[in-house]
Amino acid sequence: MSGQATTALTPESAVDRPSTLRWLGIAALLGIGLGVMSVVGDFTIDDGPAILLNALANAMGPWVVVAFIAGVAAGRPVAGVVAGVIALAVAVATYYLGAVIFWGDRVPDLRVTILVWLAAGLAAGSILGGAGGTWAGADRRWRPLAAALLSGGLLAEAAYYANDLANCDCLDATRPALYVVLINFAVALVAPIILVASGSRLRTYAYAAGLAVGGYAAIVLVFAAVRASFFVVSG
């Protein structure tokens, strides 16, 4: 039995790589779906099951996963970078278009904020899309690191919101942040099991833990830039 059999998903061979038009279309559709989910979830205020949708709509985790999947669909590292950026840029555009449709004239001047999120999408889409493309590429040596980038991004956000919950002493089932922590942590744990051969999983988890530190710092920076963008506009 080959080592490949221990991995639930197998990267595409060069013969199976999708056409450029196909992976570009997949990236755009993923972005539209993510943007729609985010804007609908933003308008979902409920303490019932719908709180999960609200939690995911306000989380970065889905954006991390979508960029990675877009990269996998592209099938190779460089194309994955492009696919990840397109997916997240389309998601940002879809989200704010949805906000205009829902809010109409009540939408504040968000030009600077949109630029911040587009910049974040460019960075995250490049990294996670490239990771997805690398995972799907022919060189299997990089699969543990590619999967670790996915898990590390999710763990970073889980740690960020876990810290918020600990500091506010408000841990209860009505807090969307609680579900972000639980879902991100669960997906971060499961992803290497699905994406990486059994002999490389511990190494993947170790990589993910280290990468999560950098991801945490990136999240702090992005949120600080978003908050600052509101003052730029109001000033």
Backbone as CSV, one residue per row, in Angstrom:
resi,resn,N_x,N_y,N_z,CA_x,CA_y,CA_z,C_x,C_y,C_z
1,MET,0.851,-1.208,0.000,0.000,0.000,0.000,0.877,1.245,0.000
2,SER,0.569,2.203,-0.848,1.382,3.411,-0.931,1.010,4.382,0.152
3,GLY,1.902,5.361,0.448,1.639,6.388,1.445,0.462,7.254,1.064
4,GLN,0.180,7.330,-0.248,-0.910,8.182,-0.700,-2.249,7.699,-0.178
5,ALA,-2.350,6.373,0.098,-3.619,5.813,0.537,-4.009,6.280,1.921
6,THR,-3.065,6.816,2.696,-3.375,7.249,4.051,-3.964,8.651,4.088
7,THR,-4.082,9.284,2.933,-4.660,10.621,2.862,-6.026,10.557,2.218
8,ALA,-7.029,11.140,2.870,-8.388,11.030,2.364,-8.562,11.743,1.032
9,LEU,-7.867,12.859,0.838,-7.948,13.604,-0.414,-6.607,13.536,-1.114
10,THR,-6.627,13.451,-2.408,-5.404,13.316,-3.173,-5.240,14.470,-4.134
11,PRO,-4.063,15.130,-4.183,-3.856,16.231,-5.112,-4.060,15.797,-6.546
12,GLU,-4.477,16.715,-7.393,-4.684,16.414,-8.789,-3.359,16.244,-9.505
13,SER,-3.342,15.323,-10.444,-2.161,15.174,-11.278,-2.157,16.257,-12.336
14,ALA,-1.029,16.364,-13.041,-0.942,17.380,-14.080,-1.997,17.175,-15.146
15,VAL,-2.347,15.905,-15.407,-3.348,15.602,-16.422,-4.723,16.096,-15.998
16,ASP,-5.002,16.045,-14.685,-6.320,16.394,-14.167,-6.479,17.873,-13.855
17,ARG,-5.459,18.685,-14.055,-5.556,20.094,-13.690,-6.666,20.772,-14.475
18,PRO,-7.456,21.590,-13.791,-8.569,22.254,-14.478,-8.072,23.341,-15.419
19,SER,-8.919,23.680,-16.378,-8.570,24.766,-17.284,-8.605,26.082,-16.524
20,THR,-7.932,27.080,-17.076,-7.888,28.393,-16.428,-9.282,28.965,-16.248
21,LEU,-10.118,28.857,-17.278,-11.472,29.390,-17.189,-12.258,28.706,-16.082
22,ARG,-12.030,27.421,-15.910,-12.774,26.673,-14.886,-12.404,27.140,-13.487
23,TRP,-11.085,27.218,-13.199,-10.725,27.585,-11.819,-10.995,29.046,-11.528
24,LEU,-10.926,29.894,-12.560,-11.310,31.288,-12.347,-12.796,31.389,-12.019
25,GLY,-13.605,30.612,-12.728,-15.047,30.598,-12.455,-15.364,30.072,-11.070
26,ILE,-14.652,29.013,-10.658,-14.860,28.457,-9.325,-14.498,29.491,-8.261
27,ALA,-13.374,30.177,-8.464,-12.950,31.192,-7.501,-13.993,32.299,-7.386
28,ALA,-14.517,32.759,-8.521,-15.520,33.825,-8.505,-16.802,33.360,-7.816
29,LEU,-17.232,32.139,-8.097,-18.456,31.613,-7.472,-18.271,31.440,-5.964
30,LEU,-17.101,30.966,-5.564,-16.823,30.843,-4.133,-16.881,32.214,-3.464
31,GLY,-16.327,33.220,-4.132,-16.355,34.573,-3.576,-17.760,35.125,-3.457
32,ILE,-18.577,34.905,-4.485,-19.968,35.369,-4.432,-20.717,34.680,-3.297
33,GLY,-20.528,33.370,-3.193,-21.201,32.635,-2.119,-20.778,33.107,-0.746
34,LEU,-19.483,33.360,-0.578,-18.979,33.836,0.711,-19.520,35.221,1.023
35,GLY,-19.541,36.107,0.027,-20.061,37.454,0.249,-21.524,37.455,0.610
36,VAL,-22.315,36.629,-0.075,-23.753,36.541,0.219,-23.971,35.997,1.622
37,MET,-23.235,34.933,1.974,-23.357,34.367,3.317,-23.024,35.394,4.383
38,SER,-21.989,36.190,4.123,-21.548,37.172,5.112,-22.573,38.276,5.305
39,VAL,-23.121,38.798,4.218,-24.064,39.901,4.356,-25.394,39.421,4.929
40,VAL,-25.844,38.235,4.538,-27.086,37.688,5.108,-26.893,37.399,6.590
41,GLY,-25.753,36.811,6.926,-25.479,36.513,8.330,-25.387,37.753,9.184
42,ASP,-24.887,38.841,8.608,-24.792,40.108,9.339,-26.168,40.628,9.743
43,PHE,-27.174,40.320,8.940,-28.527,40.798,9.223,-29.350,39.755,9.976
44,THR,-28.694,38.680,10.401,-29.364,37.632,11.166,-29.034,37.810,12.633
45,ILE,-30.001,38.310,13.384,-29.815,38.523,14.824,-30.782,37.611,15.555
46,ASP,-30.248,36.535,16.110,-31.105,35.516,16.713,-30.281,34.746,17.733
47,ASP,-30.891,34.438,18.868,-30.217,33.641,19.885,-30.397,32.148,19.646
48,GLY,-31.155,31.791,18.596,-31.392,30.395,18.276,-30.318,29.841,17.358
49,PRO,-30.659,28.801,16.572,-29.684,28.173,15.673,-29.059,29.144,14.673
50,ALA,-29.799,30.201,14.309,-29.280,31.162,13.338,-28.067,31.921,13.857
51,ILE,-27.782,31.806,15.148,-26.610,32.480,15.702,-25.324,31.936,15.069
52,LEU,-25.372,30.678,14.602,-24.214,30.096,13.931,-23.907,30.839,12.641
53,LEU,-24.964,31.183,11.895,-24.774,31.930,10.658,-24.200,33.311,10.947
54,ASN,-24.713,33.958,11.991,-24.200,35.274,12.361,-22.742,35.186,12.791
55,ALA,-22.413,34.124,13.521,-21.032,33.944,13.979,-20.083,33.780,12.794
56,LEU,-20.455,32.925,11.839,-19.590,32.683,10.685,-19.516,33.908,9.773
57,ALA,-20.619,34.662,9.696,-20.642,35.846,8.843,-19.664,36.901,9.333
58,ASN,-19.382,36.918,10.620,-18.491,37.918,11.197,-17.121,37.344,11.539
59,ALA,-16.818,36.182,11.002,-15.545,35.518,11.276,-14.656,35.522,10.041
60,MET,-13.365,35.411,10.269,-12.410,35.310,9.169,-12.217,33.867,8.711
61,GLY,-12.612,32.916,9.562,-12.413,31.507,9.246,-12.956,31.093,7.881
62,PRO,-14.204,31.444,7.553,-14.723,31.076,6.225,-13.904,31.665,5.084
63,TRP,-13.349,32.854,5.289,-12.533,33.479,4.249,-11.232,32.707,4.059
64,VAL,-10.671,32.231,5.155,-9.462,31.407,5.094,-9.733,30.123,4.320
65,VAL,-10.841,29.466,4.653,-11.187,28.195,4.015,-11.491,28.391,2.533
66,VAL,-12.248,29.426,2.197,-12.608,29.677,0.799,-11.367,29.953,-0.043
67,ALA,-10.437,30.758,0.468,-9.212,31.033,-0.283,-8.419,29.748,-0.519
68,PHE,-8.362,28.896,0.494,-7.637,27.632,0.353,-8.307,26.739,-0.687
69,ILE,-9.628,26.631,-0.631,-10.356,25.799,-1.588,-10.192,26.336,-3.008
70,ALA,-10.230,27.658,-3.157,-10.011,28.253,-4.476,-8.638,27.873,-5.015
71,GLY,-7.636,27.874,-4.128,-6.299,27.466,-4.536,-6.235,26.004,-4.934
72,VAL,-6.926,25.154,-4.188,-6.986,23.731,-4.535,-7.618,23.557,-5.913
73,ALA,-8.690,24.300,-6.179,-9.366,24.214,-7.476,-8.445,24.630,-8.616
74,ALA,-7.536,25.581,-8.333,-6.597,26.034,-9.360,-5.551,24.970,-9.676
75,GLY,-5.202,24.162,-8.684,-4.370,23.000,-8.937,-2.872,23.194,-8.932
76,ARG,-2.392,24.419,-8.760,-0.951,24.657,-8.730,-0.680,25.962,-7.990
77,PRO,0.518,26.129,-7.458,0.785,27.243,-6.537,0.509,28.632,-7.089
78,VAL,1.074,28.974,-8.236,0.913,30.330,-8.759,-0.550,30.612,-9.101
79,ALA,-1.190,29.664,-9.760,-2.613,29.830,-10.072,-3.432,29.908,-8.796
80,GLY,-2.999,29.190,-7.755,-3.697,29.227,-6.475,-3.661,30.606,-5.851
81,VAL,-2.534,31.287,-5.976,-2.424,32.657,-5.462,-3.466,33.548,-6.140
82,VAL,-3.543,33.454,-7.461,-4.500,34.265,-8.219,-5.922,33.909,-7.832
83,ALA,-6.210,32.619,-7.729,-7.555,32.167,-7.390,-7.970,32.637,-6.003
84,GLY,-7.057,32.543,-5.042,-7.370,32.986,-3.685,-7.669,34.465,-3.618
85,VAL,-6.869,35.263,-4.325,-7.089,36.711,-4.343,-8.421,37.041,-5.008
86,ILE,-8.723,36.400,-6.123,-9.991,36.655,-6.819,-11.174,36.296,-5.928
87,ALA,-11.107,35.134,-5.280,-12.218,34.692,-4.434,-12.511,35.701,-3.328
88,LEU,-11.473,36.180,-2.650,-11.694,37.099,-1.532,-12.047,38.504,-2.015
89,ALA,-11.484,38.929,-3.145,-11.848,40.244,-3.684,-13.309,40.259,-4.116
90,VAL,-13.750,39.183,-4.756,-15.156,39.081,-5.161,-16.056,39.036,-3.928
91,ALA,-15.600,38.355,-2.878,-16.389,38.288,-1.648,-16.563,39.666,-1.030
92,VAL,-15.488,40.452,-0.990,-15.576,41.810,-0.450,-16.551,42.647,-1.277
93,ALA,-16.419,42.578,-2.599,-17.304,43.349,-3.478,-18.758,42.918,-3.307
94,THR,-18.992,41.608,-3.211,-20.350,41.098,-3.045,-20.947,41.538,-1.715
95,TYR,-20.120,41.488,-0.665,-20.600,41.882,0.656,-21.061,43.337,0.666
96,TYR,-20.225,44.227,0.162,-20.578,45.648,0.220,-21.676,46.014,-0.778
97,LEU,-21.769,45.286,-1.877,-22.910,45.471,-2.778,-24.197,45.059,-2.069
98,GLY,-24.124,43.947,-1.337,-25.285,43.523,-0.555,-25.654,44.528,0.513
99,ALA,-24.635,45.133,1.138,-24.905,46.155,2.150,-25.640,47.340,1.549
100,VAL,-25.257,47.733,0.329,-25.944,48.843,-0.346,-27.392,48.472,-0.644
101,ILE,-27.601,47.232,-1.064,-28.969,46.786,-1.377,-29.835,46.786,-0.125
102,PHE,-29.274,46.314,0.994,-30.036,46.235,2.237,-30.234,47.606,2.879
103,TRP,-29.181,48.396,2.891,-29.212,49.662,3.632,-29.563,50.876,2.785
104,GLY,-29.307,50.787,1.490,-29.612,51.910,0.615,-28.826,53.152,0.995
105,ASP,-29.519,54.262,1.155,-28.874,55.545,1.458,-28.274,55.592,2.865
106,ARG,-28.613,54.598,3.687,-28.095,54.596,5.053,-26.660,54.070,5.140
107,VAL,-26.139,53.577,4.027,-24.770,53.063,4.047,-23.796,54.212,4.280
108,PRO,-22.940,54.109,5.298,-21.962,55.182,5.544,-20.870,55.161,4.483
109,ASP,-20.025,56.150,4.509,-18.898,56.208,3.581,-17.856,55.182,4.029
110,LEU,-17.789,54.083,3.291,-16.912,52.987,3.692,-15.759,52.781,2.714
111,ARG,-15.439,53.815,1.950,-14.412,53.634,0.923,-13.078,53.184,1.506
112,VAL,-12.663,53.799,2.597,-11.378,53.438,3.196,-11.452,52.038,3.812
113,THR,-12.582,51.742,4.452,-12.765,50.416,5.053,-12.721,49.324,3.988
114,ILE,-13.359,49.576,2.852,-13.344,48.598,1.760,-11.918,48.370,1.273
115,LEU,-11.144,49.441,1.179,-9.752,49.306,0.756,-8.946,48.472,1.749
116,VAL,-9.239,48.656,3.049,-8.548,47.858,4.072,-8.862,46.382,3.893
117,TRP,-10.149,46.061,3.705,-10.531,44.660,3.547,-10.013,44.078,2.238
118,LEU,-9.953,44.890,1.186,-9.374,44.406,-0.068,-7.892,44.110,0.098
119,ALA,-7.188,44.963,0.849,-5.771,44.721,1.114,-5.587,43.446,1.929
120,ALA,-6.465,43.265,2.930,-6.400,42.034,3.734,-6.704,40.819,2.870
121,GLY,-7.672,40.966,1.955,-8.008,39.865,1.055,-6.865,39.536,0.110
122,LEU,-6.149,40.574,-0.328,-4.996,40.352,-1.198,-3.930,39.535,-0.474
123,ALA,-3.659,39.903,0.773,-2.636,39.195,1.549,-3.082,37.770,1.889
124,ALA,-4.282,37.673,2.479,-4.775,36.347,2.887,-5.040,35.461,1.684
125,GLY,-5.609,36.037,0.627,-5.888,35.246,-0.567,-4.621,34.716,-1.202
126,SER,-3.582,35.526,-1.217,-2.298,35.085,-1.777,-1.725,33.915,-0.982
127,ILE,-1.724,34.081,0.342,-1.120,33.058,1.197,-1.930,31.770,1.197
128,LEU,-3.239,31.901,1.460,-4.064,30.700,1.574,-4.365,30.084,0.217
129,GLY,-4.555,30.931,-0.800,-4.737,30.388,-2.139,-3.493,29.682,-2.616
130,GLY,-2.339,30.297,-2.354,-1.084,29.647,-2.702,-0.900,28.333,-1.962
131,ALA,-1.342,28.311,-0.701,-1.253,27.069,0.080,-2.128,25.984,-0.527
132,GLY,-3.353,26.362,-0.918,-4.241,25.386,-1.544,-3.680,24.876,-2.857
133,GLY,-3.133,25.788,-3.668,-2.529,25.371,-4.924,-1.308,24.494,-4.708
134,THR,-0.543,24.797,-3.674,0.632,23.977,-3.348,0.209,22.589,-2.902
135,TRP,-0.818,22.527,-2.070,-1.305,21.224,-1.631,-1.766,20.377,-2.818
136,ALA,-2.428,21.010,-3.778,-2.954,20.281,-4.929,-1.902,20.021,-5.996
137,GLY,-0.713,20.616,-5.857,0.338,20.461,-6.852,0.998,19.099,-6.791
138,ALA,1.953,18.922,-7.681,2.577,17.612,-7.831,3.601,17.302,-6.746
139,ASP,4.197,18.318,-6.128,5.248,18.093,-5.137,4.633,17.891,-3.756
140,ARG,4.580,16.648,-3.322,3.913,16.317,-2.063,4.699,16.752,-0.826
141,ARG,5.945,17.104,-0.986,6.765,17.467,0.180,6.200,18.683,0.907
142,TRP,5.475,19.540,0.189,4.981,20.782,0.772,3.581,20.670,1.338
143,ARG,2.977,19.506,1.235,1.599,19.363,1.719,1.437,19.640,3.218
144,PRO,2.345,19.174,4.085,2.184,19.494,5.518,2.188,20.995,5.796
145,LEU,3.076,21.730,5.137,3.130,23.174,5.355,1.881,23.849,4.796
146,ALA,1.413,23.385,3.643,0.201,23.966,3.046,-1.000,23.774,3.964
147,ALA,-1.160,22.569,4.487,-2.269,22.301,5.402,-2.105,23.077,6.703
148,ALA,-0.848,23.248,7.133,-0.583,23.989,8.370,-0.978,25.451,8.229
149,LEU,-0.821,26.028,7.050,-1.242,27.415,6.840,-2.752,27.553,7.018
150,LEU,-3.490,26.575,6.525,-4.946,26.575,6.708,-5.297,26.461,8.189
151,SER,-4.755,25.446,8.845,-5.064,25.243,10.264,-4.538,26.389,11.123
152,GLY,-3.360,26.903,10.787,-2.794,28.000,11.565,-3.650,29.247,11.506
153,GLY,-4.192,29.560,10.325,-5.080,30.709,10.210,-6.327,30.564,11.051
154,LEU,-6.879,29.356,11.070,-8.083,29.107,11.869,-7.772,29.155,13.368
155,LEU,-6.646,28.587,13.755,-6.264,28.620,15.169,-5.993,30.050,15.640
156,ALA,-5.434,30.871,14.758,-5.149,32.261,15.128,-6.436,32.995,15.488
157,GLU,-7.470,32.830,14.666,-8.731,33.514,14.971,-9.390,32.914,16.203
158,ALA,-9.306,31.593,16.361,-9.860,30.962,17.547,-9.209,31.529,18.803
159,ALA,-7.891,31.700,18.781,-7.180,32.258,19.931,-7.572,33.709,20.170
160,TYR,-7.749,34.465,19.086,-8.110,35.876,19.207,-9.446,36.030,19.927
161,TYR,-10.440,35.283,19.511,-11.763,35.409,20.134,-11.833,34.728,21.491
162,ALA,-11.038,33.686,21.684,-10.978,33.075,23.018,-10.417,34.072,24.021
163,ASN,-9.439,34.827,23.600,-8.880,35.868,24.462,-9.911,36.948,24.764
164,ASP,-10.684,37.340,23.753,-11.750,38.318,23.962,-12.765,37.824,24.981
165,LEU,-13.172,36.574,24.833,-14.170,36.007,25.743,-13.618,35.922,27.166
166,ALA,-12.357,35.568,27.296,-11.757,35.459,28.628,-11.669,36.816,29.301
167,ASN,-11.360,37.848,28.514,-11.197,39.181,29.087,-12.518,39.846,29.455
168,CYS,-13.590,39.510,28.732,-14.873,40.166,29.030,-15.707,39.383,30.042
169,ASP,-15.258,38.170,30.394,-15.989,37.348,31.365,-17.462,37.219,30.969
170,CYS,-17.677,36.888,29.681,-19.049,36.827,29.172,-19.267,35.561,28.362
171,LEU,-18.789,34.443,28.882,-18.895,33.182,28.173,-20.293,32.589,28.351
172,ASP,-21.114,32.682,27.300,-22.428,32.045,27.323,-22.830,31.703,25.902
173,ALA,-23.894,30.931,25.770,-24.291,30.386,24.469,-24.834,31.423,23.506
174,THR,-25.029,32.658,23.949,-25.542,33.697,23.050,-24.419,34.518,22.418
175,ARG,-23.184,34.167,22.689,-22.043,34.913,22.160,-21.563,34.276,20.857
176,PRO,-21.718,34.964,19.711,-21.243,34.399,18.442,-19.764,34.027,18.483
177,ALA,-18.971,34.798,19.228,-17.533,34.529,19.287,-17.242,33.125,19.816
178,LEU,-18.098,32.629,20.707,-17.903,31.282,21.246,-17.950,30.245,20.130
179,TYR,-18.875,30.409,19.201,-19.024,29.452,18.109,-17.885,29.580,17.105
180,VAL,-17.375,30.788,16.936,-16.205,30.973,16.080,-15.025,30.184,16.646
181,VAL,-14.823,30.286,17.950,-13.728,29.556,18.601,-13.888,28.054,18.405
182,LEU,-15.082,27.542,18.685,-15.321,26.096,18.616,-15.202,25.569,17.194
183,ILE,-15.812,26.274,16.239,-15.795,25.807,14.848,-14.383,25.879,14.274
184,ASN,-13.710,27.003,14.489,-12.351,27.141,13.957,-11.419,26.081,14.527
185,PHE,-11.525,25.874,15.833,-10.644,24.899,16.474,-10.912,23.493,15.928
186,ALA,-12.188,23.155,15.752,-12.544,21.829,15.239,-12.030,21.624,13.818
187,VAL,-12.236,22.613,12.960,-11.779,22.494,11.565,-10.259,22.452,11.497
188,ALA,-9.607,23.250,12.342,-8.142,23.248,12.366,-7.588,21.888,12.764
189,LEU,-8.285,21.193,13.644,-7.847,19.858,14.058,-8.124,18.809,12.989
190,VAL,-9.254,18.928,12.323,-9.666,17.913,11.346,-8.930,18.064,10.016
191,ALA,-8.617,19.290,9.623,-8.025,19.525,8.301,-6.773,18.690,8.035
192,PRO,-5.793,18.625,8.957,-4.613,17.803,8.671,-4.935,16.312,8.540
193,ILE,-5.967,15.865,9.231,-6.358,14.457,9.117,-6.844,14.164,7.698
194,ILE,-7.528,15.119,7.109,-8.058,14.947,5.763,-6.994,15.207,4.695
195,LEU,-6.137,16.198,4.937,-5.254,16.692,3.887,-3.856,16.099,3.878
196,VAL,-3.431,15.511,4.998,-2.025,15.105,5.128,-1.937,13.624,5.488
197,ALA,-0.937,12.953,4.946,-0.693,11.553,5.280,-0.408,11.401,6.772
198,SER,-0.772,10.275,7.321,-0.725,10.080,8.777,0.660,10.332,9.363
199,GLY,1.718,9.979,8.648,3.063,10.148,9.179,3.507,11.597,9.297
200,SER,2.783,12.507,8.663,3.173,13.920,8.673,2.239,14.805,9.496
201,ARG,1.272,14.207,10.148,0.262,15.030,10.818,0.794,15.758,12.043
202,LEU,1.595,15.090,12.856,2.129,15.771,14.037,2.983,16.958,13.627
203,ARG,3.757,16.790,12.565,4.565,17.893,12.057,3.676,19.031,11.554
204,THR,2.568,18.673,10.937,1.634,19.690,10.445,1.032,20.484,11.601
205,TYR,0.651,19.793,12.673,0.099,20.489,13.841,1.139,21.426,14.462
206,ALA,2.390,20.982,14.489,3.455,21.830,15.049,3.646,23.074,14.190
207,TYR,3.665,22.896,12.880,3.749,24.051,11.984,2.570,25.002,12.216
208,ALA,1.382,24.421,12.323,0.169,25.245,12.477,0.227,26.077,13.751
209,ALA,0.707,25.478,14.829,0.796,26.214,16.092,1.739,27.408,15.955
210,GLY,2.868,27.196,15.278,3.800,28.300,15.085,3.245,29.374,14.168
211,LEU,2.589,28.970,13.085,2.013,29.921,12.147,0.859,30.703,12.763
212,ALA,0.177,30.081,13.728,-0.948,30.758,14.380,-0.495,32.017,15.117
213,VAL,0.731,32.024,15.596,1.247,33.207,16.290,1.304,34.391,15.329
214,GLY,1.849,34.153,14.133,1.880,35.203,13.127,0.484,35.593,12.668
215,GLY,-0.401,34.600,12.557,-1.774,34.880,12.161,-2.505,35.728,13.182
216,TYR,-2.239,35.480,14.444,-2.847,36.279,15.513,-2.428,37.743,15.388
217,ALA,-1.149,37.966,15.162,-0.659,39.335,15.004,-1.285,39.996,13.785
218,ALA,-1.481,39.233,12.709,-2.096,39.781,11.503,-3.543,40.187,11.757
219,ILE,-4.272,39.386,12.531,-5.663,39.707,12.848,-5.745,40.993,13.662
220,VAL,-4.875,41.120,14.646,-4.835,42.354,15.449,-4.583,43.558,14.558
221,LEU,-3.662,43.411,13.624,-3.321,44.512,12.714,-4.496,44.875,11.809
222,VAL,-5.176,43.873,11.269,-6.312,44.129,10.372,-7.432,44.842,11.113
223,PHE,-7.786,44.361,12.289,-8.865,44.997,13.042,-8.495,46.428,13.449
224,ALA,-7.237,46.647,13.771,-6.792,48.002,14.109,-6.918,48.914,12.887
225,ALA,-6.578,48.399,11.708,-6.690,49.191,10.483,-8.147,49.485,10.149
226,VAL,-9.020,48.514,10.374,-10.452,48.724,10.100,-11.004,49.812,11.032
227,ARG,-10.669,49.733,12.320,-11.143,50.750,13.263,-10.595,52.129,12.876
228,ALA,-9.344,52.176,12.486,-8.744,53.457,12.103,-9.415,54.024,10.857
229,SER,-9.878,53.148,9.958,-10.502,53.615,8.724,-11.780,54.404,9.007
230,PHE,-12.502,54.046,10.070,-13.706,54.789,10.412,-13.372,56.225,10.820
231,PHE,-12.265,56.385,11.535,-11.859,57.726,11.969,-11.366,58.553,10.786
232,VAL,-10.731,57.896,9.820,-10.256,58.616,8.635,-11.440,59.213,7.886
233,VAL,-12.504,58.389,7.741,-13.684,58.851,7.016,-14.408,59.950,7.779
234,SER,-14.585,59.731,9.102,-15.329,60.711,9.906,-14.570,62.012,10.041
235,GLY,-13.228,61.930,9.958,-12.428,63.141,10.063,-12.461,63.959,8.800
